Amino acid sequence: MSDKTYLDWPFFEDAHRALERDVDAWAAKRLSHPGHGSDVDAACRALVRDLGRAGWLKCCVPGAYGGAREQIDSRSLCILRETLGRHDGLADFAFAMQGLGSGAISIAGNDGQKRRYLPKVAAGQAIAAFALSEPESGSDVAAMTTGARLEGDEYVLEGEKTWISNGGIADFYCVFARTGEAPGARGISAFVVDADTPGLEIAKRIDVIAPHPLATLSFRNCRIPASQRLGDPATGFKVAMQTLDIFRASVAAAAIGFARRALDEAMARAKSRKMFGQVLADFQLTQAAIADMATGIDTSALLTYRAAAKMVATETSQQVIDRAVQIFGGLGVVSGQPVEKLYREIRSLRIYEGATEVQKLIIARETLK
Ligand SMILES: Cc1cc2nc3c(=O)[nH]c(=O)nc-3n(C[C@H](O)[C@H](O)[C@H](O)COP(=O)(O)OP(=O)(O)OC[C@H]3O[C@@H](n4cnc5c(N)ncnc54)[C@H](O)[C@@H]3O)c2cc1C
């Protein structure tokens, strides 16, 4: 059982503390046996449905469209992801993608677009996805080549998006494409594309070490009404960055949730594993590892709630989980063990939504100012 004293820190309101208590109780019941089986698509769909029924997805959209608060509240997202992440990585993923996948609509959509999509996202009745990355444009987002050409009252999309989480199970995709008003970042617009639009295909499913729905999408003569554009033409890059700005801090929170779980598992193991006439936790080297893990988690949590520090939280969480695997010895690398799962689940958080190196560049730029 995790230490919950962090909830007393001044960053939280009573509403956040109540949220943590309620989602933790829900997760303890719903996610107590998170063996999702081999059908990760079905598991994800069921998680979205149940997260919606339980009301947690309301935190992913603004109040007027079925949301919990007037505006999306970053700390509520963090509480939810940290708590879900502690219980089950796939549940955290299913939750996070509803917010990230619909964020462009919340930010730039008009009233009609928001009414059409957001209440269903909040209820878990529509699955969302965020389609920004391309094979030749990951960290360098402005290098994207997928195009959207205006023909009459339609846009025609051509190109490829890859690494798209929920690709294959999403009901709609928020797609960023080049509309050509200017080179680079200033010539990109945002669109919402329904999954059943002719010309949008799932080109390839991608298997990753922590399985979740992930795909490459292809757009070939994919025609959408011009009314599916989100916001003004040429504002897409800004919309994408604003979406990531809201949800990136919650990646840090998910990492902290994983790390807290790893520490819980490691302590339980260290206290029960007998060796050399005592238990593993009696050895000072183990105690030093536990101390490093606990301070790493607290440091990350303080920085996350204070400064949305994705870099510190994800890098530290990786180290904490690695220590937990070490404490488990051989058991730590057995498939299905919680720490083995965490070891696979943490890795991509250091890459997506701004890799650590990109975070460093931004921090250095602000510091050098
Ligand atoms: C599991 C997973 C889920 C994802 N889900 C989505 C999604 O839903 N939607 C979406 O649009 N994308 C998604 N992505 C894509 C993700 O955003 C990209 O992987 C990320 O932006 C990095 O791009 P890249 O993989 O092309 O790596 P590259 O851009 O080739 O970067 C490779 C590495 O270069 C380093 N690097 C980057 N910039 C610099 C620099 N300036 N100096 C030095 N080193 C640098 C970093 O270490 C980086 O990891 C997902 C990725 C993963 C792994």
The ligand as a Gaussian input file, in Angstrom:
#p B3LYP/6-31G(d) Opt

LIG

0 1
 C        4.541000       3.826000     -27.571000
 C        4.465000       5.069000     -28.390000
 C        3.240000       5.709000     -28.552000
 C        3.157000       6.860000     -29.349000
 N        1.912000       7.437000     -29.550000
 C        1.822000       8.495000     -30.420000
 C        0.525000       9.053000     -30.734000
 O       -0.505000       8.631000     -30.214000
 N        0.462000      10.049000     -31.649000
 C        1.580000      10.560000     -32.263000
 O        1.436000      11.481000     -33.073000
 N        2.822000      10.056000     -31.967000
 C        2.958000       9.042000     -31.062000
 N        4.203000       8.511000     -30.764000
 C        5.386000       9.026000     -31.482000
 C        6.299000       9.832000     -30.617000
 O        5.759000      11.091000     -30.377000
 C        7.652000       9.849000     -31.329000
 O        8.203000       8.554000     -31.209000
 C        8.585000      10.890000     -30.740000
 O        8.142000      12.178000     -31.098000
 C       10.017000      10.692000     -31.242000
 O       10.008000      10.656000     -32.625000
 P       10.780000       9.471000     -33.392000
 O       10.321000       8.183000     -32.823000
 O       10.598000       9.692000     -34.848000
 O       12.266000       9.687000     -32.977000
 P       13.286000      10.744000     -33.592000
 O       12.596000      12.045000     -33.856000
 O       14.008000      10.068000     -34.702000
 O       14.241000      10.943000     -32.362000
 C       15.133000       9.912000     -31.937000
 C       15.811000      10.369000     -30.689000
 O       16.604000      11.488000     -30.997000
 C       16.800000      12.229000     -29.829000
 N       16.649000      13.666000     -30.137000
 C       15.548000      14.303000     -30.576000
 N       15.816000      15.616000     -30.755000
 C       17.139000      15.784000     -30.423000
 C       18.015000      16.880000     -30.407000
 N       17.574000      18.089000     -30.767000
 N       19.293000      16.675000     -30.018000
 C       19.732000      15.464000     -29.669000
 N       18.956000      14.381000     -29.660000
 C       17.660000      14.525000     -30.032000
 C       15.815000      11.742000     -28.794000
 O       16.512000      10.931000     -27.860000
 C       14.870000      10.885000     -29.580000
 O       14.339000       9.899000     -28.773000
 C        4.319000       7.386000     -29.941000
 C        5.538000       6.753000     -29.734000
 C        5.635000       5.617000     -28.983000
 C        6.971000       4.955000     -28.809000

